[in-house]
């Protein structure tokens, strides 16, 4: 594309696109997604109980979740409690050495929690880690005088 300037000279426009800012934005977004992906455990909203002893999750495992309404999920997929032992057995080649995470809302009655634990045990899996959050501790220097 050509255009004429005020002094009568004909010039061509610069048609090159500077993609450096685009690459910068894409790389920043990629880094943000890479950092936040491990933090996002599941898309299911669960208020897990708070405890003093919490260990950081370091490895990928299957996750069984019980939400506030006592719906059960296996890796974010809804599942019937009667189908849970079979699905867990099918997903593992050696259930005795398989381990899973169990996330439960703190408002779920113990009976529902125990039923899910029983279904997990029926599959042959004995290593179950219960997911909790750390207790929030108050700063020692923030007390009132």
C-alpha positions as CSV (number, residue, x, y, z in Angstrom):
1,X,0.0,0.0,0.0
2,X,1.4,3.4,-1.0
3,X,0.5,6.8,0.2
4,X,1.6,10.4,-0.6
5,X,3.0,12.6,2.1
6,X,2.4,16.4,2.5
7,X,5.5,17.3,0.6
8,X,4.5,15.2,-2.5
9,X,6.7,12.1,-1.9
10,X,5.2,8.7,-2.4
11,X,6.0,6.2,0.3
12,X,5.1,2.7,1.1
13,X,3.7,1.7,4.5
14,X,5.4,-0.7,6.8
15,X,3.5,-3.9,6.6
16,X,5.6,-5.9,9.1
17,X,3.9,-6.9,12.3
18,X,6.1,-6.8,15.4
19,X,5.2,-10.2,17.1
20,X,7.6,-9.7,20.1
21,X,4.8,-8.4,22.4
22,X,2.5,-11.2,21.3
23,X,5.2,-13.8,22.2
24,X,5.8,-12.1,25.5
25,X,2.1,-12.3,26.4
26,X,1.8,-15.9,25.3
27,X,4.8,-16.9,27.4
28,X,3.5,-15.2,30.5
29,X,0.2,-16.9,30.1
30,X,1.9,-20.3,29.6
31,X,3.9,-19.8,32.8
32,X,0.8,-18.8,34.7
33,X,-1.1,-21.9,33.5
34,X,1.9,-24.1,34.3
35,X,2.1,-22.8,37.8
36,X,-1.6,-22.9,38.6
37,X,-2.4,-26.3,37.1
38,X,-1.0,-28.4,39.9
39,X,-2.7,-26.2,42.5
40,X,-6.1,-26.9,40.9
41,X,-6.9,-30.3,42.4
42,X,-10.4,-30.6,41.1
43,X,-13.2,-28.6,39.7
44,X,-15.6,-29.8,42.4
45,X,-16.1,-27.3,45.2
46,X,-15.3,-29.0,48.6
47,X,-14.4,-27.4,51.9
48,X,-12.0,-30.0,53.3
49,X,-11.5,-30.1,57.1
50,X,-8.6,-28.2,58.6
51,X,-5.9,-30.0,60.6
52,X,-2.6,-29.2,62.2
53,X,-0.7,-31.9,60.3
54,X,-0.8,-31.4,56.5
55,X,1.5,-33.0,54.0
56,X,2.1,-31.5,50.6
57,X,0.6,-33.5,47.7
58,X,3.5,-34.5,45.6
59,X,2.3,-37.3,43.3
60,X,-0.5,-37.9,40.9
61,X,-3.1,-40.3,42.3
62,X,-6.8,-41.1,41.7
63,X,-9.0,-38.7,43.7
64,X,-12.4,-39.7,45.2
65,X,-14.4,-36.7,46.2
66,X,-17.6,-36.4,48.3
67,X,-19.2,-33.0,48.0
68,X,-21.5,-31.1,50.3
69,X,-24.6,-32.9,48.9
70,X,-22.9,-36.3,49.3
71,X,-22.4,-36.8,45.6
72,X,-19.4,-39.0,44.8
73,X,-16.8,-38.3,42.1
74,X,-13.9,-40.3,40.8
75,X,-11.4,-37.9,39.2
76,X,-14.1,-35.2,38.6
77,X,-16.5,-37.7,37.1
78,X,-19.8,-38.4,39.0
79,X,-20.0,-42.1,40.1
80,X,-22.5,-44.3,41.9
81,X,-21.1,-45.6,45.2
82,X,-22.0,-49.2,44.1
83,X,-19.9,-48.8,40.9
84,X,-16.9,-47.3,42.8
85,X,-15.1,-50.6,43.8
86,X,-15.3,-51.9,40.2
87,X,-14.0,-48.7,38.7
88,X,-11.2,-48.5,41.2
89,X,-10.3,-52.1,40.5
90,X,-10.4,-51.6,36.8
91,X,-8.2,-48.5,37.0
92,X,-5.4,-50.2,38.9
93,X,-3.3,-53.2,37.8
94,X,-2.4,-54.0,41.5
95,X,-4.9,-52.6,43.9
96,X,-2.9,-53.7,46.9
97,X,-0.1,-51.2,46.0
98,X,-2.4,-48.5,44.6
99,X,-3.0,-45.4,46.7
100,X,-5.7,-42.8,46.3
101,X,-6.7,-39.4,47.7
102,X,-10.0,-39.0,49.5
103,X,-11.5,-35.5,49.6
104,X,-14.6,-34.9,51.6
105,X,-16.5,-31.8,52.5
106,X,-16.3,-31.0,56.2
107,X,-20.2,-31.0,56.4
108,X,-20.5,-34.6,55.1
109,X,-21.8,-36.9,57.9
110,X,-19.4,-39.6,59.1
111,X,-21.8,-42.3,57.9
112,X,-21.5,-41.2,54.2
113,X,-17.7,-40.9,54.6
114,X,-17.5,-44.4,56.1
115,X,-19.6,-45.8,53.2
116,X,-17.2,-44.4,50.7
117,X,-14.2,-45.7,52.7
118,X,-15.8,-49.2,52.7
119,X,-16.3,-49.0,48.9
120,X,-12.7,-48.1,48.5
121,X,-11.6,-51.0,50.7
122,X,-13.8,-53.4,48.7
123,X,-11.7,-52.6,45.6
124,X,-8.6,-53.8,47.4
125,X,-7.0,-50.4,47.9
126,X,-5.7,-50.0,51.4
127,X,-3.5,-46.9,51.1
128,X,-6.0,-44.0,51.4
129,X,-4.8,-40.4,52.0
130,X,-7.4,-38.0,53.3
131,X,-7.0,-34.5,51.9
132,X,-7.1,-31.7,54.5
133,X,-6.2,-28.0,54.7
134,X,-3.7,-26.6,57.3
135,X,-5.1,-24.7,60.3
136,X,-4.6,-20.9,60.1
137,X,-2.3,-20.0,62.9
138,X,-2.3,-16.5,64.5
139,X,0.9,-14.5,64.6
140,X,2.5,-14.4,68.1
141,X,3.0,-10.7,68.0
142,X,-0.5,-9.7,66.9
143,X,-2.2,-10.3,70.3
144,X,-3.9,-7.4,72.0
145,X,-2.4,-5.6,75.0
